[in-house]
Amino acid sequence: MIRTLLLTAFSTLGAAAWFAQPEPTPMRAAAQALVAALDDDDRARAVVPFHSAQRLDWHYVPRERAGVPLRSLDERERRALRALLRTVLSADGERTVDEIIALEHVLRERESTPERPATWRDAEAYSFAIFGDPASPDPWGWRFEGHHVVLQFSEVEGELTFTPHFLGTNPARHERGGRVVEPLAREQALGREVAAALEGTLAQRARVDGPVPGDVLRGPGRDERFDEAEGVALAELPEALRGRVTDLLGVYVGRFEGPARVRAEELVSDLSALRFLWLGSAEPGRPHYYRLHSPRFTLEFQNSQNDVNHVHILWREHAGDFGGPIAAAEGWR
């Protein structure tokens, strides 16, 4: 009798504990579904320990990468990967990433010769990796990465971070099938509009005619902070111009969905701490670079390569890259 009561009590407690488990977030659920969809070989390649050095090894150039490339996925696995991407990307963000990947076909056509096809330009070379176990409460994350795309997400103790975040386009603008394709046009146009509208001492402090960097400045392995006094504080700008900067930030934020968007909105919410710096000419077709930076994050936009038709964008959160302060304290970043 006592044994029966104890078994009943334990069974009840176990059921209560099971029902008390919170539902996985859409991102976690989609990551679990993707892992389950993979065959054994791809699963072994895709799932990497969270504390692995591979999680911190990111870049936006064509190269071999951790994880599983698109070329290895069947249609079911591709749908599972797409479902995961849609938990963090808005429709606009998804379209932008697709357009960037499609540029590999353009580059292959342009760079191939009869003797040497440009096989290094490969739209199937984009890879994903899952870091840690999305089914456990432990820290975990994932990355989708390839030429000109770095989508990196880390979740530590319920806090989601999305940096380093990189997008690029080469060519930044081209015509295909009678249509102009320019995936990062709004970031460029709005940034230029802000720079061109500055006048007087504000223009002198925000616009610098010095050399334009050949690339973004806080790329892989370059974690130095910028001088927080550089540029002009947004709080000093006329109201209408602050509105244009808000529009510009909205383009960056608007590429995200779900908790990633919430994080991005929170990062840019304090305009009083934000500064704007422009290097180079504000004239179309001339090399240029701009930066939006605050004590918490840096957004860089650079366009000087390939006759000013090659854009790089990088977003870094100073304390939030790769999982934030907790991950740093534990030696995971």
Contacts in CASP RR format, 6 or more apart in sequence:
PFRMAT RR
TARGET T0000
AUTHOR 0000-0000-0000
METHOD contacts of the structure
MODEL  1
MIRTLLLTAFSTLGAAAWFAQPEPTPMRAAAQALVAALDDDDRARAVVPF
HSAQRLDWHYVPRERAGVPLRSLDERERRALRALLRTVLSADGERTVDEI
IALEHVLRERESTPERPATWRDAEAYSFAIFGDPASPDPWGWRFEGHHVV
LQFSEVEGELTFTPHFLGTNPARHERGGRVVEPLAREQALGREVAAALEG
TLAQRARVDGPVPGDVLRGPGRDERFDEAEGVALAELPEALRGRVTDLLG
VYVGRFEGPARVRAEELVSDLSALRFLWLGSAEPGRPHYYRLHSPRFTLE
FQNSQNDVNHVHILWREHAGDFGGPIAAAEGWR
23 29 0 8 1.000
24 32 0 8 1.000
24 134 0 8 1.000
24 135 0 8 1.000
25 87 0 8 1.000
25 259 0 8 1.000
26 87 0 8 1.000
26 258 0 8 1.000
27 84 0 8 1.000
27 87 0 8 1.000
27 88 0 8 1.000
27 134 0 8 1.000
27 153 0 8 1.000
27 155 0 8 1.000
27 160 0 8 1.000
27 259 0 8 1.000
28 134 0 8 1.000
28 135 0 8 1.000
28 140 0 8 1.000
28 155 0 8 1.000
30 80 0 8 1.000
30 83 0 8 1.000
30 84 0 8 1.000
30 86 0 8 1.000
30 87 0 8 1.000
31 84 0 8 1.000
31 130 0 8 1.000
31 134 0 8 1.000
31 140 0 8 1.000
31 141 0 8 1.000
31 142 0 8 1.000
32 134 0 8 1.000
32 135 0 8 1.000
33 80 0 8 1.000
33 83 0 8 1.000
33 84 0 8 1.000
34 46 0 8 1.000
34 77 0 8 1.000
34 80 0 8 1.000
34 81 0 8 1.000
34 83 0 8 1.000
34 84 0 8 1.000
34 128 0 8 1.000
34 130 0 8 1.000
35 43 0 8 1.000
35 46 0 8 1.000
35 47 0 8 1.000
35 130 0 8 1.000
35 134 0 8 1.000
37 76 0 8 1.000
37 77 0 8 1.000
37 80 0 8 1.000
38 46 0 8 1.000
38 68 0 8 1.000
38 77 0 8 1.000
42 68 0 8 1.000
42 72 0 8 1.000
42 73 0 8 1.000
42 77 0 8 1.000
45 67 0 8 1.000
45 68 0 8 1.000
46 67 0 8 1.000
46 68 0 8 1.000
46 128 0 8 1.000
46 129 0 8 1.000
46 130 0 8 1.000
47 129 0 8 1.000
47 130 0 8 1.000
47 132 0 8 1.000
47 133 0 8 1.000
48 54 0 8 1.000
48 55 0 8 1.000
48 66 0 8 1.000
48 67 0 8 1.000
48 129 0 8 1.000
48 130 0 8 1.000
48 131 0 8 1.000
48 132 0 8 1.000
49 131 0 8 1.000
49 132 0 8 1.000
50 131 0 8 1.000
50 132 0 8 1.000
50 138 0 8 1.000
50 139 0 8 1.000
50 140 0 8 1.000
50 141 0 8 1.000
50 332 0 8 1.000
51 331 0 8 1.000
51 332 0 8 1.000
52 131 0 8 1.000
54 66 0 8 1.000
54 129 0 8 1.000
54 131 0 8 1.000
55 129 0 8 1.000
55 131 0 8 1.000
55 141 0 8 1.000
55 143 0 8 1.000
55 322 0 8 1.000
55 332 0 8 1.000
56 322 0 8 1.000
56 333 0 8 1.000
57 66 0 8 1.000
57 220 0 8 1.000
58 143 0 8 1.000
58 145 0 8 1.000
58 150 0 8 1.000
58 152 0 8 1.000
58 164 0 8 1.000
58 166 0 8 1.000
58 220 0 8 1.000
59 145 0 8 1.000
59 150 0 8 1.000
59 220 0 8 1.000
60 145 0 8 1.000
60 146 0 8 1.000
60 147 0 8 1.000
60 148 0 8 1.000
60 149 0 8 1.000
60 150 0 8 1.000
60 166 0 8 1.000
60 168 0 8 1.000
60 312 0 8 1.000
61 147 0 8 1.000
62 120 0 8 1.000
62 121 0 8 1.000
62 122 0 8 1.000
62 125 0 8 1.000
62 146 0 8 1.000
62 147 0 8 1.000
65 125 0 8 1.000
65 127 0 8 1.000
65 129 0 8 1.000
65 145 0 8 1.000
65 146 0 8 1.000
66 127 0 8 1.000
66 129 0 8 1.000
67 127 0 8 1.000
67 128 0 8 1.000
67 129 0 8 1.000
68 127 0 8 1.000
68 128 0 8 1.000
68 129 0 8 1.000
69 124 0 8 1.000
69 125 0 8 1.000
69 126 0 8 1.000
69 127 0 8 1.000
70 78 0 8 1.000
70 81 0 8 1.000
70 123 0 8 1.000
70 124 0 8 1.000
70 125 0 8 1.000
70 126 0 8 1.000
70 127 0 8 1.000
71 122 0 8 1.000
71 124 0 8 1.000
71 125 0 8 1.000
73 81 0 8 1.000
81 128 0 8 1.000
81 144 0 8 1.000
84 128 0 8 1.000
84 142 0 8 1.000
85 94 0 8 1.000
85 97 0 8 1.000
85 144 0 8 1.000
85 151 0 8 1.000
86 94 0 8 1.000
86 257 0 8 1.000
87 257 0 8 1.000
87 258 0 8 1.000
88 151 0 8 1.000
88 153 0 8 1.000
88 162 0 8 1.000
88 256 0 8 1.000
88 257 0 8 1.000
88 258 0 8 1.000
88 259 0 8 1.000
88 260 0 8 1.000
89 97 0 8 1.000
89 151 0 8 1.000
89 255 0 8 1.000
89 256 0 8 1.000
89 257 0 8 1.000
89 260 0 8 1.000
90 254 0 8 1.000
90 255 0 8 1.000
90 256 0 8 1.000
90 257 0 8 1.000
90 261 0 8 1.000
92 254 0 8 1.000
92 255 0 8 1.000
93 254 0 8 1.000
93 255 0 8 1.000
93 256 0 8 1.000
96 167 0 8 1.000
96 183 0 8 1.000
96 184 0 8 1.000
96 255 0 8 1.000
97 149 0 8 1.000
97 151 0 8 1.000
97 167 0 8 1.000
99 169 0 8 1.000
99 181 0 8 1.000
99 183 0 8 1.000
100 148 0 8 1.000
100 149 0 8 1.000
100 167 0 8 1.000
100 168 0 8 1.000
100 169 0 8 1.000
100 183 0 8 1.000
101 123 0 8 1.000
101 126 0 8 1.000
101 149 0 8 1.000
102 123 0 8 1.000
102 181 0 8 1.000
103 148 0 8 1.000
103 169 0 8 1.000
103 170 0 8 1.000
103 171 0 8 1.000
103 181 0 8 1.000
103 183 0 8 1.000
104 121 0 8 1.000
104 122 0 8 1.000
104 123 0 8 1.000
104 125 0 8 1.000
104 147 0 8 1.000
105 121 0 8 1.000
105 123 0 8 1.000
106 171 0 8 1.000
106 174 0 8 1.000
106 176 0 8 1.000
107 118 0 8 1.000
107 121 0 8 1.000
107 170 0 8 1.000
108 117 0 8 1.000
108 118 0 8 1.000
108 119 0 8 1.000
108 121 0 8 1.000
108 122 0 8 1.000
110 118 0 8 1.000
111 118 0 8 1.000
111 121 0 8 1.000
112 118 0 8 1.000
121 147 0 8 1.000
125 146 0 8 1.000
125 147 0 8 1.000
126 144 0 8 1.000
126 145 0 8 1.000
126 146 0 8 1.000
126 147 0 8 1.000
126 149 0 8 1.000
127 144 0 8 1.000
127 145 0 8 1.000
127 146 0 8 1.000
128 142 0 8 1.000
128 143 0 8 1.000
128 144 0 8 1.000
128 145 0 8 1.000
129 142 0 8 1.000
129 143 0 8 1.000
129 145 0 8 1.000
130 140 0 8 1.000
130 141 0 8 1.000
130 142 0 8 1.000
131 140 0 8 1.000
131 141 0 8 1.000
131 142 0 8 1.000
131 143 0 8 1.000
131 154 0 8 1.000
132 138 0 8 1.000
132 139 0 8 1.000
132 140 0 8 1.000
132 141 0 8 1.000
133 140 0 8 1.000
134 140 0 8 1.000
134 141 0 8 1.000
134 142 0 8 1.000
139 154 0 8 1.000
139 155 0 8 1.000
139 156 0 8 1.000
139 157 0 8 1.000
139 323 0 8 1.000
139 326 0 8 1.000
139 327 0 8 1.000
139 330 0 8 1.000
139 332 0 8 1.000
140 154 0 8 1.000
140 155 0 8 1.000
141 153 0 8 1.000
141 154 0 8 1.000
141 155 0 8 1.000
142 153 0 8 1.000
143 150 0 8 1.000
143 151 0 8 1.000
143 152 0 8 1.000
143 153 0 8 1.000
144 151 0 8 1.000
145 151 0 8 1.000
145 152 0 8 1.000
148 166 0 8 1.000
148 167 0 8 1.000
148 168 0 8 1.000
148 169 0 8 1.000
148 170 0 8 1.000
148 312 0 8 1.000
149 166 0 8 1.000
149 167 0 8 1.000
149 168 0 8 1.000
150 164 0 8 1.000
150 165 0 8 1.000
150 166 0 8 1.000
150 167 0 8 1.000
151 162 0 8 1.000
151 165 0 8 1.000
152 162 0 8 1.000
152 163 0 8 1.000
152 164 0 8 1.000
152 165 0 8 1.000
152 322 0 8 1.000
153 160 0 8 1.000
153 161 0 8 1.000
153 162 0 8 1.000
153 260 0 8 1.000
154 160 0 8 1.000
154 161 0 8 1.000
154 322 0 8 1.000
154 323 0 8 1.000
154 324 0 8 1.000
154 327 0 8 1.000
155 161 0 8 1.000
155 323 0 8 1.000
156 323 0 8 1.000
156 324 0 8 1.000
156 326 0 8 1.000
156 327 0 8 1.000
156 332 0 8 1.000
157 326 0 8 1.000
159 323 0 8 1.000
159 324 0 8 1.000
159 326 0 8 1.000
160 259 0 8 1.000
160 260 0 8 1.000
160 263 0 8 1.000
161 263 0 8 1.000
161 317 0 8 1.000
161 320 0 8 1.000
161 321 0 8 1.000
161 322 0 8 1.000
161 323 0 8 1.000
161 324 0 8 1.000
162 256 0 8 1.000
162 260 0 8 1.000
162 263 0 8 1.000
162 264 0 8 1.000
162 315 0 8 1.000
162 317 0 8 1.000
163 297 0 8 1.000
163 315 0 8 1.000
163 316 0 8 1.000
163 317 0 8 1.000
163 320 0 8 1.000
163 321 0 8 1.000
163 322 0 8 1.000
164 219 0 8 1.000
164 220 0 8 1.000
164 314 0 8 1.000
164 315 0 8 1.000
164 316 0 8 1.000
164 321 0 8 1.000
164 322 0 8 1.000
165 314 0 8 1.000
165 315 0 8 1.000
165 316 0 8 1.000
166 216 0 8 1.000
166 219 0 8 1.000
166 312 0 8 1.000
166 313 0 8 1.000
166 314 0 8 1.000
166 315 0 8 1.000
167 183 0 8 1.000
167 184 0 8 1.000
167 313 0 8 1.000
168 183 0 8 1.000
168 184 0 8 1.000
168 311 0 8 1.000
168 312 0 8 1.000
168 313 0 8 1.000
169 182 0 8 1.000
169 183 0 8 1.000
169 184 0 8 1.000
169 310 0 8 1.000
169 311 0 8 1.000
170 305 0 8 1.000
170 306 0 8 1.000
170 309 0 8 1.000
170 310 0 8 1.000
170 311 0 8 1.000
171 306 0 8 1.000
171 309 0 8 1.000
171 310 0 8 1.000
172 182 0 8 1.000
172 183 0 8 1.000
172 184 0 8 1.000
172 188 0 8 1.000
172 303 0 8 1.000
172 309 0 8 1.000
172 310 0 8 1.000
172 311 0 8 1.000
173 180 0 8 1.000
173 181 0 8 1.000
173 182 0 8 1.000
173 185 0 8 1.000
173 309 0 8 1.000
174 180 0 8 1.000
174 181 0 8 1.000
174 182 0 8 1.000
175 181 0 8 1.000
184 311 0 8 1.000
184 313 0 8 1.000
186 248 0 8 1.000
186 251 0 8 1.000
187 248 0 8 1.000
187 251 0 8 1.000
187 252 0 8 1.000
187 301 0 8 1.000
187 311 0 8 1.000
187 313 0 8 1.000
188 301 0 8 1.000
188 303 0 8 1.000
188 311 0 8 1.000
190 244 0 8 1.000
190 247 0 8 1.000
190 248 0 8 1.000
190 251 0 8 1.000
191 248 0 8 1.000
191 278 0 8 1.000
191 290 0 8 1.000
191 301 0 8 1.000
192 282 0 8 1.000
192 284 0 8 1.000
192 288 0 8 1.000
193 244 0 8 1.000
194 241 0 8 1.000
194 244 0 8 1.000
194 245 0 8 1.000
194 248 0 8 1.000
194 276 0 8 1.000
194 278 0 8 1.000
194 290 0 8 1.000
195 206 0 8 1.000
195 207 0 8 1.000
195 278 0 8 1.000
195 282 0 8 1.000
195 288 0 8 1.000
195 290 0 8 1.000
196 282 0 8 1.000
197 241 0 8 1.000
197 244 0 8 1.000
198 206 0 8 1.000
198 207 0 8 1.000
198 232 0 8 1.000
198 237 0 8 1.000
198 241 0 8 1.000
198 278 0 8 1.000
202 232 0 8 1.000
202 236 0 8 1.000
202 237 0 8 1.000
205 231 0 8 1.000
205 232 0 8 1.000
206 231 0 8 1.000
206 232 0 8 1.000
206 276 0 8 1.000
206 277 0 8 1.000
206 278 0 8 1.000
207 278 0 8 1.000
207 279 0 8 1.000
207 280 0 8 1.000
207 282 0 8 1.000
208 277 0 8 1.000
208 278 0 8 1.000
208 279 0 8 1.000
208 280 0 8 1.000
209 279 0 8 1.000
209 280 0 8 1.000
209 281 0 8 1.000
210 279 0 8 1.000
210 280 0 8 1.000
211 279 0 8 1.000
212 279 0 8 1.000
212 280 0 8 1.000
212 287 0 8 1.000
212 288 0 8 1.000
212 289 0 8 1.000
212 302 0 8 1.000
212 304 0 8 1.000
213 279 0 8 1.000
213 289 0 8 1.000
213 302 0 8 1.000
213 304 0 8 1.000
214 302 0 8 1.000
214 304 0 8 1.000
214 305 0 8 1.000
215 302 0 8 1.000
215 305 0 8 1.000
215 312 0 8 1.000
216 300 0 8 1.000
216 302 0 8 1.000
216 312 0 8 1.000
216 313 0 8 1.000
216 314 0 8 1.000
217 226 0 8 1.000
217 300 0 8 1.000
218 224 0 8 1.000
218 298 0 8 1.000
218 300 0 8 1.000
218 314 0 8 1.000
218 316 0 8 1.000
219 314 0 8 1.000
219 316 0 8 1.000
223 316 0 8 1.000
223 321 0 8 1.000
225 318 0 8 1.000
226 291 0 8 1.000
226 293 0 8 1.000
226 298 0 8 1.000
228 275 0 8 1.000
228 293 0 8 1.000
228 294 0 8 1.000
228 295 0 8 1.000
230 275 0 8 1.000
230 277 0 8 1.000
230 291 0 8 1.000
230 293 0 8 1.000
231 275 0 8 1.000
231 276 0 8 1.000
231 277 0 8 1.000
232 275 0 8 1.000
232 276 0 8 1.000
232 277 0 8 1.000
233 272 0 8 1.000
233 274 0 8 1.000
233 275 0 8 1.000
234 242 0 8 1.000
234 245 0 8 1.000
234 271 0 8 1.000
234 272 0 8 1.000
234 274 0 8 1.000
234 275 0 8 1.000
234 276 0 8 1.000
235 271 0 8 1.000
235 272 0 8 1.000
237 245 0 8 1.000
237 276 0 8 1.000
242 271 0 8 1.000
245 271 0 8 1.000
245 274 0 8 1.000
245 276 0 8 1.000
245 292 0 8 1.000
246 271 0 8 1.000
248 292 0 8 1.000
249 268 0 8 1.000
249 292 0 8 1.000
250 268 0 8 1.000
252 264 0 8 1.000
252 268 0 8 1.000
252 299 0 8 1.000
252 313 0 8 1.000
252 315 0 8 1.000
253 261 0 8 1.000
253 264 0 8 1.000
253 265 0 8 1.000
253 268 0 8 1.000
254 261 0 8 1.000
254 264 0 8 1.000
256 263 0 8 1.000
256 264 0 8 1.000
267 296 0 8 1.000
267 297 0 8 1.000
267 317 0 8 1.000
268 274 0 8 1.000
268 297 0 8 1.000
270 294 0 8 1.000
273 294 0 8 1.000
273 295 0 8 1.000
273 296 0 8 1.000
274 292 0 8 1.000
274 293 0 8 1.000
274 294 0 8 1.000
275 292 0 8 1.000
275 293 0 8 1.000
275 294 0 8 1.000
276 290 0 8 1.000
276 291 0 8 1.000
276 292 0 8 1.000
277 290 0 8 1.000
277 291 0 8 1.000
277 293 0 8 1.000
278 288 0 8 1.000
278 289 0 8 1.000
278 290 0 8 1.000
279 288 0 8 1.000
279 289 0 8 1.000
279 290 0 8 1.000
280 286 0 8 1.000
280 287 0 8 1.000
280 288 0 8 1.000
280 289 0 8 1.000
281 287 0 8 1.000
281 288 0 8 1.000
282 288 0 8 1.000
285 308 0 8 1.000
286 308 0 8 1.000
287 303 0 8 1.000
287 304 0 8 1.000
287 308 0 8 1.000
288 302 0 8 1.000
288 303 0 8 1.000
288 304 0 8 1.000
288 308 0 8 1.000
289 300 0 8 1.000
289 301 0 8 1.000
289 302 0 8 1.000
289 303 0 8 1.000
289 304 0 8 1.000
290 300 0 8 1.000
290 301 0 8 1.000
291 298 0 8 1.000
291 299 0 8 1.000
291 300 0 8 1.000
291 301 0 8 1.000
292 298 0 8 1.000
292 299 0 8 1.000
293 299 0 8 1.000
295 318 0 8 1.000
296 317 0 8 1.000
296 318 0 8 1.000
296 319 0 8 1.000
297 315 0 8 1.000
297 316 0 8 1.000
297 317 0 8 1.000
297 318 0 8 1.000
298 314 0 8 1.000
298 315 0 8 1.000
298 316 0 8 1.000
298 318 0 8 1.000
299 313 0 8 1.000
299 314 0 8 1.000
299 315 0 8 1.000
300 312 0 8 1.000
300 313 0 8 1.000
300 314 0 8 1.000
300 315 0 8 1.000
301 311 0 8 1.000
301 312 0 8 1.000
301 313 0 8 1.000
302 311 0 8 1.000
302 312 0 8 1.000
302 313 0 8 1.000
303 309 0 8 1.000
303 310 0 8 1.000
303 311 0 8 1.000
303 312 0 8 1.000
304 310 0 8 1.000
317 324 0 8 1.000
319 325 0 8 1.000
319 328 0 8 1.000
321 333 0 8 1.000
322 328 0 8 1.000
322 332 0 8 1.000
322 333 0 8 1.000
323 332 0 8 1.000
323 333 0 8 1.000
324 333 0 8 1.000
327 333 0 8 1.000
END
